[in-house]
Amino acid sequence: MNGRRFGSLGARAPTSTDEALLDALYIDSRPDLGALPVPRGVIEGIARHQRAMQVEDYARRYSGLETWLVIDGETPIARVVLAGEAGALRVVDLSVALAARRKGIASQVLRALQDECERMSLRVRTENLAARRLYDRLGFTPVRADDATLELEWGQKREHPE
């Protein structure tokens, strides 16, 4: 996992020196944590613990995980976790830093992935309307839902719009 591209964006495997960045990305993806009425240091501790549990859970549930830091120049701006799954690609997690949101980063990453696979799946929180709109624009369709999440799939027969 020594580098890849997502369109015009580069990517690299995270290293041990990226732990603080990965914690910050986790906090950015969890607005509920920021709303806790506790000091920032407590929130960061909770996030570190929850992220560690998330990493363990992903490793248990998915084989062949690849984790990439998406970079713009030398600056990490997102993290994507991928897994091969029954002849398809699964986007296990895609987190974009707050400062990099609304700039087409997630769209660029997902379109690059669509260009290299025939089928892709992912899960999104039901209340994440911005992400749901993006996935809809890219041709993902719902296949399952529960109270909190939607399972979405994309297939090459549903080409992504330009």
Z-matrix of the N, CA and C atoms (Angstrom, degrees):
N
C 1 1.450
C 2 1.530 1 109.85
N 3 1.293 2 116.79 1 57.20
C 4 1.461 3 119.76 2 -179.47
C 5 1.516 4 110.41 3 -106.04
N 6 1.298 5 117.08 4 71.89
C 7 1.449 6 121.91 5 172.78
C 8 1.510 7 113.96 6 92.45
N 9 1.288 8 115.28 7 142.22
C 10 1.453 9 124.40 8 173.58
C 11 1.510 10 106.82 9 -159.98
N 12 1.316 11 116.82 10 179.58
C 13 1.464 12 121.49 11 -179.25
C 14 1.518 13 109.30 12 -125.01
N 15 1.302 14 114.77 13 147.81
C 16 1.459 15 123.34 14 169.75
C 17 1.522 16 105.43 15 -125.31
N 18 1.321 17 116.13 16 86.43
C 19 1.458 18 119.81 17 -173.50
C 20 1.518 19 109.12 18 65.27
N 21 1.320 20 117.17 19 -127.30
C 22 1.464 21 120.66 20 -179.64
C 23 1.525 22 112.50 21 -83.08
N 24 1.317 23 117.33 22 -3.91
C 25 1.458 24 121.78 23 -179.16
C 26 1.520 25 110.95 24 -94.90
N 27 1.302 26 116.39 25 142.02
C 28 1.451 27 121.28 26 175.55
C 29 1.519 28 110.26 27 -88.40
N 30 1.312 29 115.30 28 177.46
C 31 1.460 30 120.98 29 175.96
C 32 1.517 31 108.17 30 -155.61
N 33 1.314 32 114.65 31 152.52
C 34 1.455 33 120.59 32 176.22
C 35 1.525 34 108.14 33 -146.74
N 36 1.306 35 114.65 34 158.31
C 37 1.463 36 119.63 35 175.69
C 38 1.529 37 108.78 36 -71.13
N 39 1.320 38 117.80 37 139.66
C 40 1.468 39 119.49 38 176.80
C 41 1.526 40 110.80 39 -68.62
N 42 1.326 41 114.99 40 152.63
C 43 1.468 42 121.25 41 176.86
C 44 1.525 43 108.49 42 -120.48
N 45 1.315 44 116.08 43 176.51
C 46 1.469 45 120.34 44 179.92
C 47 1.526 46 111.66 45 -61.96
N 48 1.322 47 117.80 46 -23.10
C 49 1.468 48 120.07 47 178.83
C 50 1.528 49 112.30 48 -77.06
N 51 1.329 50 117.75 49 -5.62
C 52 1.464 51 122.07 50 -179.16
C 53 1.527 52 113.77 51 -95.97
N 54 1.317 53 118.55 52 4.96
C 55 1.465 54 120.73 53 -175.15
C 56 1.534 55 112.54 54 -56.93
N 57 1.329 56 118.11 55 -44.32
C 58 1.467 57 120.50 56 -179.52
C 59 1.530 58 110.58 57 -63.42
N 60 1.323 59 116.44 58 -40.43
C 61 1.459 60 120.76 59 177.71
C 62 1.526 61 110.63 60 -63.57
N 63 1.325 62 117.40 61 -44.36
C 64 1.465 63 120.91 62 179.59
C 65 1.525 64 111.11 63 -64.10
N 66 1.326 65 116.85 64 -38.03
C 67 1.467 66 119.93 65 175.34
C 68 1.526 67 110.74 66 -62.69
N 69 1.334 68 116.73 67 -43.40
C 70 1.468 69 120.66 68 179.59
C 71 1.526 70 111.04 69 -63.39
N 72 1.335 71 117.85 70 -41.21
C 73 1.463 72 120.87 71 177.00
C 74 1.524 73 110.74 72 -62.12
N 75 1.326 74 116.40 73 -38.73
C 76 1.463 75 120.12 74 178.57
C 77 1.531 76 109.63 75 -63.40
N 78 1.321 77 116.65 76 -46.78
C 79 1.465 78 119.99 77 179.20
C 80 1.525 79 110.20 78 -61.31
N 81 1.338 80 117.26 79 -41.70
C 82 1.465 81 121.10 80 178.47
C 83 1.526 82 111.53 81 -58.69
N 84 1.328 83 117.06 82 -32.62
C 85 1.466 84 120.83 83 -177.66
C 86 1.525 85 112.65 84 -85.20
N 87 1.328 86 116.57 85 -3.03
C 88 1.461 87 121.06 86 -177.12
C 89 1.532 88 111.20 87 -126.15
N 90 1.333 89 117.82 88 77.56
C 91 1.460 90 119.84 89 -178.77
C 92 1.525 91 112.93 90 -60.17
N 93 1.320 92 117.28 91 -23.59
C 94 1.464 93 120.16 92 177.91
C 95 1.527 94 111.71 93 -64.42
N 96 1.335 95 117.32 94 -32.02
C 97 1.470 96 119.98 95 177.87
C 98 1.526 97 111.11 96 -66.39
N 99 1.317 98 116.98 97 -43.15
C 100 1.452 99 121.42 98 -179.70
C 101 1.517 100 113.02 99 -63.62
N 102 1.328 101 116.54 100 -21.53
C 103 1.460 102 120.75 101 -178.73
C 104 1.534 103 112.79 102 -85.56
N 105 1.321 104 117.29 103 -6.24
C 106 1.465 105 119.52 104 -179.99
C 107 1.530 106 110.07 105 -66.15
N 108 1.328 107 117.31 106 137.44
C 109 1.473 108 121.04 107 -179.01
C 110 1.531 109 112.04 108 -82.88
N 111 1.332 110 115.79 109 57.43
C 112 1.467 111 121.56 110 -179.56
C 113 1.525 112 108.84 111 -135.78
N 114 1.325 113 117.85 112 163.17
C 115 1.472 114 119.96 113 178.79
C 116 1.533 115 112.17 114 -61.10
N 117 1.325 116 115.14 115 153.06
C 118 1.474 117 121.99 116 -178.51
C 119 1.527 118 111.63 117 -54.77
N 120 1.330 119 118.01 118 -39.01
C 121 1.456 120 121.09 119 179.78
C 122 1.524 121 112.48 120 -60.49
N 123 1.320 122 117.08 121 -35.45
C 124 1.468 123 121.34 122 177.86
C 125 1.528 124 109.15 123 -68.55
N 126 1.343 125 116.42 124 -43.63
C 127 1.466 126 120.48 125 178.30
C 128 1.522 127 110.12 126 -59.98
N 129 1.336 128 117.01 127 -42.87
C 130 1.468 129 120.36 128 179.75
C 131 1.522 130 111.32 129 -63.81
N 132 1.325 131 117.64 130 -38.39
C 133 1.462 132 121.13 131 177.40
C 134 1.521 133 111.71 132 -64.85
N 135 1.326 134 116.10 133 -43.82
C 136 1.467 135 120.61 134 177.16
C 137 1.527 136 109.76 135 -61.08
N 138 1.327 137 116.43 136 -44.71
C 139 1.467 138 120.76 137 -178.93
C 140 1.523 139 111.17 138 -62.45
N 141 1.338 140 117.60 139 -43.21
C 142 1.477 141 120.37 140 178.62
C 143 1.520 142 110.48 141 -58.70
N 144 1.325 143 115.81 142 -45.35
C 145 1.466 144 120.62 143 -179.42
C 146 1.530 145 110.51 144 -64.46
N 147 1.322 146 117.24 145 -46.95
C 148 1.463 147 120.35 146 -178.70
C 149 1.526 148 111.45 147 -65.62
N 150 1.327 149 117.14 148 -37.97
C 151 1.471 150 119.60 149 178.69
C 152 1.522 151 110.62 150 -65.09
N 153 1.334 152 116.98 151 -39.97
C 154 1.469 153 120.35 152 177.41
C 155 1.532 154 110.22 153 -61.42
N 156 1.323 155 116.56 154 -41.89
C 157 1.470 156 119.92 155 177.93
C 158 1.531 157 110.40 156 -66.08
N 159 1.330 158 117.38 157 -37.17
C 160 1.458 159 121.73 158 178.18
C 161 1.526 160 110.72 159 -62.61
N 162 1.341 161 117.11 160 -46.15
C 163 1.459 162 121.66 161 179.65
C 164 1.527 163 110.21 162 -59.68
N 165 1.328 164 117.07 163 -44.41
C 166 1.473 165 120.92 164 177.99
C 167 1.526 166 111.03 165 -62.69
N 168 1.324 167 116.76 166 -43.19
C 169 1.460 168 121.00 167 -179.84
C 170 1.524 169 111.07 168 -62.94
N 171 1.328 170 117.35 169 -45.39
C 172 1.463 171 120.46 170 178.38
C 173 1.529 172 110.24 171 -59.48
N 174 1.319 173 117.64 172 -43.30
C 175 1.471 174 121.28 173 -178.97
C 176 1.529 175 111.05 174 -63.53
N 177 1.323 176 117.54 175 -36.03
C 178 1.468 177 121.32 176 178.03
C 179 1.527 178 111.66 177 -70.13
N 180 1.315 179 116.89 178 -40.37
C 181 1.463 180 121.01 179 -172.04
C 182 1.523 181 114.97 180 -86.32
N 183 1.328 182 117.53 181 -24.83
C 184 1.464 183 119.95 182 -173.61
C 185 1.517 184 110.32 183 -129.66
N 186 1.334 185 115.38 184 134.72
C 187 1.458 186 118.75 185 176.48
C 188 1.525 187 108.95 186 -92.79
N 189 1.303 188 115.92 187 156.91
C 190 1.455 189 121.13 188 175.66
C 191 1.519 190 114.70 189 61.27
N 192 1.311 191 117.08 190 38.42
C 193 1.466 192 120.11 191 179.46
C 194 1.520 193 112.09 192 -64.34
N 195 1.312 194 115.93 193 141.57
C 196 1.463 195 123.03 194 170.95
C 197 1.521 196 106.86 195 -124.46
N 198 1.309 197 116.66 196 128.10
C 199 1.460 198 121.05 197 176.25
C 200 1.511 199 108.07 198 -115.36
N 201 1.332 200 115.71 199 129.79
C 202 1.458 201 122.23 200 -177.72
C 203 1.511 202 110.44 201 -127.92
N 204 1.321 203 116.02 202 139.87
C 205 1.453 204 121.50 203 166.63
C 206 1.520 205 106.18 204 -94.24
N 207 1.302 206 117.01 205 121.51
C 208 1.454 207 122.04 206 177.14
C 209 1.523 208 106.51 207 -81.71
N 210 1.328 209 116.00 208 131.15
C 211 1.457 210 119.46 209 -175.14
C 212 1.521 211 111.17 210 -125.29
N 213 1.304 212 114.30 211 143.68
C 214 1.459 213 122.77 212 173.68
C 215 1.518 214 105.51 213 -111.99
N 216 1.328 215 116.49 214 105.14
C 217 1.461 216 120.23 215 -170.12
C 218 1.512 217 108.18 216 70.70
N 219 1.306 218 117.45 217 -113.86
C 220 1.467 219 122.21 218 175.58
C 221 1.524 220 112.15 219 -108.95
N 222 1.347 221 117.18 220 -1.57
C 223 1.456 222 121.75 221 -173.35
C 224 1.523 223 111.51 222 -92.92
N 225 1.338 224 118.25 223 118.69
C 226 1.462 225 120.33 224 173.82
C 227 1.530 226 110.04 225 -68.43
N 228 1.333 227 116.14 226 130.49
C 229 1.459 228 120.50 227 -176.92
C 230 1.526 229 112.94 228 -125.52
N 231 1.331 230 117.13 229 -9.16
C 232 1.462 231 120.18 230 -178.23
C 233 1.524 232 109.30 231 -162.93
N 234 1.332 233 113.75 232 165.81
C 235 1.463 234 121.36 233 174.01
C 236 1.516 235 106.87 234 -130.80
N 237 1.329 236 115.59 235 137.80
C 238 1.453 237 120.44 236 174.68
C 239 1.526 238 108.04 237 -130.61
N 240 1.331 239 115.32 238 133.77
C 241 1.461 240 122.71 239 177.70
C 242 1.523 241 106.89 240 -115.21
N 243 1.333 242 116.05 241 124.29
C 244 1.458 243 122.32 242 -174.96
C 245 1.520 244 110.75 243 -122.22
N 246 1.336 245 115.84 244 151.92
C 247 1.464 246 121.52 245 174.93
C 248 1.524 247 108.41 246 -145.45
N 249 1.327 248 115.74 247 139.37
C 250 1.459 249 120.17 248 170.54
C 251 1.514 250 107.15 249 -76.94
N 252 1.330 251 116.53 250 136.06
C 253 1.467 252 119.45 251 -174.51
C 254 1.529 253 109.59 252 -147.67
N 255 1.320 254 117.03 253 109.20
C 256 1.467 255 123.02 254 175.14
C 257 1.528 256 112.54 255 47.54
N 258 1.327 257 116.50 256 53.87
C 259 1.446 258 120.77 257 177.78
C 260 1.516 259 115.00 258 76.42
N 261 1.319 260 116.86 259 9.96
C 262 1.460 261 120.71 260 -179.11
C 263 1.520 262 109.22 261 -134.24
N 264 1.306 263 114.82 262 172.69
C 265 1.457 264 120.95 263 175.90
C 266 1.521 265 108.46 264 -104.59
N 267 1.303 266 116.16 265 134.47
C 268 1.464 267 120.57 266 176.01
C 269 1.520 268 108.49 267 -110.73
N 270 1.323 269 116.31 268 127.04
C 271 1.452 270 121.99 269 171.12
C 272 1.525 271 104.89 270 -88.03
N 273 1.323 272 115.38 271 100.15
C 274 1.464 273 121.61 272 -176.75
C 275 1.522 274 109.76 273 -73.01
N 276 1.325 275 116.35 274 -38.54
C 277 1.466 276 120.44 275 -179.80
C 278 1.520 277 109.03 276 -157.61
N 279 1.318 278 115.67 277 140.94
C 280 1.455 279 122.45 278 174.24
C 281 1.521 280 106.50 279 -139.74
N 282 1.319 281 116.37 280 113.35
C 283 1.463 282 122.24 281 -178.32
C 284 1.522 283 108.84 282 -123.94
N 285 1.318 284 115.91 283 125.68
C 286 1.462 285 122.02 284 178.56
C 287 1.527 286 107.91 285 -110.07
N 288 1.334 287 116.35 286 133.90
C 289 1.460 288 121.28 287 178.63
C 290 1.526 289 110.09 288 -58.76
N 291 1.322 290 116.42 289 144.31
C 292 1.463 291 120.83 290 -178.47
C 293 1.530 292 112.24 291 -51.64
N 294 1.317 293 117.14 292 -44.25
C 295 1.464 294 121.24 293 -177.16
C 296 1.527 295 112.65 294 -66.55
N 297 1.329 296 117.48 295 -17.61
C 298 1.467 297 121.05 296 -177.35
C 299 1.528 298 112.66 297 -104.21
N 300 1.315 299 117.56 298 0.94
C 301 1.467 300 120.17 299 -177.66
C 302 1.521 301 111.73 300 -73.82
N 303 1.324 302 114.20 301 156.79
C 304 1.462 303 123.26 302 179.49
C 305 1.526 304 112.34 303 65.68
N 306 1.339 305 115.26 304 26.99
C 307 1.460 306 120.72 305 178.69
C 308 1.531 307 111.43 306 -121.56
N 309 1.338 308 116.97 307 10.27
C 310 1.455 309 120.65 308 177.16
C 311 1.522 310 115.31 309 84.21
N 312 1.322 311 117.66 310 12.23
C 313 1.473 312 120.91 311 -177.50
C 314 1.527 313 110.73 312 -64.28
N 315 1.337 314 117.31 313 -54.02
C 316 1.464 315 120.53 314 -178.38
C 317 1.525 316 110.59 315 -60.84
N 318 1.318 317 116.74 316 -40.52
C 319 1.459 318 121.00 317 178.31
C 320 1.527 319 110.65 318 -60.97
N 321 1.315 320 117.08 319 -44.99
C 322 1.470 321 121.04 320 -179.50
C 323 1.522 322 111.05 321 -63.77
N 324 1.327 323 117.44 322 -42.32
C 325 1.466 324 121.38 323 178.83
C 326 1.524 325 109.92 324 -62.99
N 327 1.324 326 117.19 325 -48.51
C 328 1.461 327 120.42 326 -177.10
C 329 1.529 328 112.26 327 -66.73
N 330 1.314 329 117.58 328 -38.65
C 331 1.477 330 119.25 329 177.68
C 332 1.523 331 111.08 330 -65.26
N 333 1.318 332 116.79 331 -39.51
C 334 1.470 333 119.17 332 176.88
C 335 1.522 334 110.48 333 -62.33
N 336 1.323 335 117.29 334 -40.18
C 337 1.464 336 120.96 335 177.64
C 338 1.529 337 111.06 336 -66.82
N 339 1.328 338 116.71 337 -39.87
C 340 1.461 339 119.72 338 177.27
C 341 1.523 340 111.27 339 -60.97
N 342 1.330 341 116.73 340 -34.26
C 343 1.458 342 120.28 341 179.58
C 344 1.526 343 113.20 342 -69.61
N 345 1.329 344 117.15 343 -17.85
C 346 1.468 345 118.88 344 -177.27
C 347 1.521 346 114.43 345 -111.14
N 348 1.324 347 117.92 346 3.28
C 349 1.472 348 118.33 347 178.66
C 350 1.526 349 109.72 348 -139.34
N 351 1.319 350 115.23 349 166.99
C 352 1.461 351 120.56 350 178.69
C 353 1.513 352 112.95 351 -94.95
N 354 1.348 353 115.97 352 -31.03
C 355 1.463 354 120.46 353 -179.93
C 356 1.521 355 108.56 354 -139.86
N 357 1.329 356 115.07 355 147.52
C 358 1.450 357 120.12 356 179.48
C 359 1.528 358 108.05 357 -144.56
N 360 1.334 359 114.86 358 146.31
C 361 1.460 360 119.81 359 176.36
C 362 1.523 361 108.99 360 -133.80
N 363 1.329 362 114.31 361 158.59
C 364 1.460 363 120.74 362 176.48
C 365 1.518 364 108.40 363 -163.63
N 366 1.316 365 115.28 364 170.05
C 367 1.460 366 122.19 365 178.13
C 368 1.521 367 107.58 366 -126.20
N 369 1.326 368 115.78 367 142.70
C 370 1.465 369 121.28 368 179.96
C 371 1.525 370 108.84 369 -134.96
N 372 1.340 371 115.04 370 144.08
C 373 1.465 372 118.93 371 175.04
C 374 1.531 373 108.68 372 -66.66
N 375 1.301 374 116.18 373 136.59
C 376 1.459 375 122.29 374 -176.99
C 377 1.525 376 111.76 375 -54.97
N 378 1.338 377 117.35 376 -39.37
C 379 1.466 378 120.13 377 -176.57
C 380 1.531 379 113.45 378 -79.07
N 381 1.325 380 118.97 379 -4.52
C 382 1.463 381 121.94 380 -179.50
C 383 1.532 382 108.97 381 -84.83
N 384 1.327 383 115.08 382 77.68
C 385 1.464 384 120.96 383 -173.25
C 386 1.527 385 112.55 384 -66.21
N 387 1.323 386 118.38 385 -36.94
C 388 1.467 387 120.51 386 179.71
C 389 1.528 388 110.28 387 -62.04
N 390 1.317 389 117.40 388 -46.11
C 391 1.465 390 120.75 389 178.91
C 392 1.529 391 110.50 390 -65.19
N 393 1.316 392 116.87 391 -40.41
C 394 1.462 393 119.59 392 179.85
C 395 1.527 394 111.20 393 -62.39
N 396 1.331 395 117.41 394 -39.29
C 397 1.481 396 120.39 395 177.04
C 398 1.528 397 110.27 396 -63.99
N 399 1.325 398 116.50 397 -42.45
C 400 1.471 399 119.98 398 177.83
C 401 1.516 400 110.53 399 -59.58
N 402 1.319 401 117.68 400 -50.00
C 403 1.462 402 121.25 401 -177.58
C 404 1.529 403 110.69 402 -61.99
N 405 1.318 404 117.18 403 -37.59
C 406 1.458 405 120.59 404 177.40
C 407 1.524 406 110.26 405 -63.69
N 408 1.337 407 117.53 406 -44.95
C 409 1.471 408 121.21 407 178.32
C 410 1.521 409 112.10 408 -60.09
N 411 1.339 410 116.95 409 -31.90
C 412 1.460 411 121.40 410 -178.63
C 413 1.527 412 112.73 411 -87.53
N 414 1.319 413 117.45 412 3.59
C 415 1.458 414 120.79 413 174.09
C 416 1.515 415 116.06 414 91.32
N 417 1.333 416 117.93 415 11.76
C 418 1.465 417 120.45 416 175.77
C 419 1.518 418 108.90 417 -74.95
N 420 1.331 419 115.87 418 142.47
C 421 1.457 420 120.60 419 178.18
C 422 1.524 421 109.70 420 -125.36
N 423 1.340 422 116.92 421 146.06
C 424 1.467 423 120.49 422 179.35
C 425 1.526 424 110.91 423 -69.26
N 426 1.345 425 115.19 424 139.33
C 427 1.464 426 119.98 425 175.56
C 428 1.524 427 111.76 426 -121.87
N 429 1.335 428 117.14 427 -22.86
C 430 1.462 429 122.33 428 177.47
C 431 1.519 430 108.85 429 -153.93
N 432 1.325 431 115.05 430 154.17
C 433 1.461 432 119.41 431 176.82
C 434 1.520 433 108.83 432 -145.89
N 435 1.325 434 114.74 433 150.48
C 436 1.456 435 120.78 434 167.98
C 437 1.524 436 106.13 435 -131.17
N 438 1.311 437 117.38 436 -166.94
C 439 1.464 438 119.74 437 -176.30
C 440 1.523 439 113.43 438 -63.76
N 441 1.327 440 117.52 439 -28.90
C 442 1.464 441 120.12 440 -171.80
C 443 1.523 442 114.46 441 -114.54
N 444 1.342 443 118.44 442 -20.71
C 445 1.464 444 119.51 443 -173.07
C 446 1.525 445 112.20 444 -138.53
N 447 1.329 446 113.67 445 160.86
C 448 1.459 447 122.49 446 171.23
C 449 1.518 448 108.42 447 -119.73
N 450 1.297 449 116.72 448 135.83
C 451 1.463 450 122.55 449 172.30
C 452 1.522 451 106.33 450 -95.68
N 453 1.340 452 116.79 451 125.90
C 454 1.457 453 122.04 452 -176.59
C 455 1.522 454 110.36 453 -120.79
N 456 1.330 455 115.63 454 150.66
C 457 1.460 456 120.79 455 176.39
C 458 1.510 457 109.70 456 -134.63
N 459 1.329 458 114.20 457 152.70
C 460 1.455 459 122.73 458 174.19
C 461 1.518 460 106.92 459 -133.10
N 462 1.325 461 116.12 460 140.86
C 463 1.458 462 121.31 461 175.69
C 464 1.513 463 109.39 462 -131.58
N 465 1.318 464 116.25 463 154.12
C 466 1.457 465 120.49 464 -175.00
C 467 1.527 466 112.23 465 -58.89
N 468 1.313 467 117.16 466 -25.82
C 469 1.460 468 118.11 467 178.06
C 470 1.526 469 111.36 468 -64.73
N 471 1.346 470 116.27 469 -19.37
C 472 1.465 471 122.14 470 174.59
C 473 1.521 472 107.19 471 -104.85
N 474 1.319 473 116.98 472 81.49
C 475 1.463 474 120.24 473 -175.12
C 476 1.521 475 110.62 474 -63.46
N 477 1.327 476 115.07 475 144.82
C 478 1.460 477 118.57 476 178.20
C 479 1.519 478 110.35 477 -76.32
N 480 1.341 479 116.48 478 141.86
C 481 1.461 480 119.93 479 -179.35
C 482 1.518 481 111.59 480 -70.08
N 483 1.302 482 116.49 481 152.98
C 484 1.469 483 120.41 482 178.38
C 485 1.489 484 111.32 483 -88.89
